[in-house]
Amino acid sequence: MKYTEEALVEAVEVLGWDVRNDDIHVEIGGTAVSGIHQPEGYNEKWSSPFGHRKYNKDAFIVIKNLSRTPFAPSVNDDPERTAHHGRLENSDQLSDSKEPTEQRSESA
């Protein structure tokens, strides 16, 4: 759909957002921030100063409704169920070294 104010209002209505009461944020995606401290006299043509934000050619606008973001953490309602990584440690599965995990931990 081509952008118009009407198209934006229609999209908000379809989603059921309340623009007066919901916590709506507009952000820009598709950017990169330089995280490298440059020494004095660096070549500005090839590197950006620390903290400089670069907008990619395919950057995009993100509209977030933070009022409707679920922040509830997942809950393990079955105490018998263990995490996948907890089961692997005590199994006889082969690791990348082609040895069972128990043998590898004893020899280490």
Sequence and secondary structure as in RCSB ss.txt:
>XXXX:A:sequence
MKYTEEALVEAVEVLGWDVRNDDIHVEIGGTAVSGIHQPEGYNEKWSSPFGHRKYNKDAFIVIKNLSRTPFAPSV
NDDPERTAHHGRLENSDQLSDSKEPTEQRSESA
>XXXX:A:secstr
    HHHHHHHHHHHT  TTTS EEEEEEEEEE      TT  TTT   TT EEEEEEEEEEEEEGGG       
   TT   HHHHHHTS  B TTSSBHHHHHHH 
